[in-house]
Amino acid sequence: MKPILFNTEMVRAILDGRKTMTRRVIKSQLSDDDIIYKNQFGKWYISPDDDCYGETEIKPPYLPGDILYVRETWCQTAKNIFWYRADSKVQNLLWRPSIHMPKEAARIFLRVKDLRVERLQEITDKDAKREGVFAISNMSGVMHVLNFIKIWNSTIKKSNIDKYGWDANPWVWVIKFEQISKSNALEEM
């Protein structure tokens, strides 16, 4: 079982059943000429040319079948009693960052269904909707991608926006998942 972090807005989208997909930056960015592929054994590689000479294996953060527990903003009010910011309207609690959430406090579990690689700007409006974002209207019509861009850039550190922001168009892992119960997650361990 592996952890995955989501902000409060995305936790709400998972709980509402709107979010079934997420994107994560591939830290070793590819050049425009590089080729990325998955071999017959399910391993991912970057190659600088069609001949696959000088290829480098890259490891995805998750694989199909992996069980993930969601780390979210939380607080502990008593032994084994946890509150979650995504649920609470209470403002004056001492919320703890998702990165520090222990596995035993997790309440949301996901099973990875599919994994692929693409450039960030290749996202379709249908996939942006699967990311759990609401649509924004503009002169072109109603589009989920417009809100996705805003949310994506808000999650990138200012110092990394030129490298991983929307305009940089980084390579990303596209991870499709389904929510499962805690008991199913523990059974599959």
Secondary structure, DSSP 8 states (H G I E B T S, - for coil): -EEEE--HHHHHHHHTT-B-EEEEE-SS---TT-EEEE-TTS-EEEESSTT-TT-EEE--S--TT-EEEEE--EEEEETTEEEETTT----SS--B-GGG--GGG---EEEEEEEEEEEGGG--HHHHHHBT---EEETTEEEHHHHHHHHHHHHS-GGGHHHHSGGG--EEEEEEEEEE-HHHHHHT-
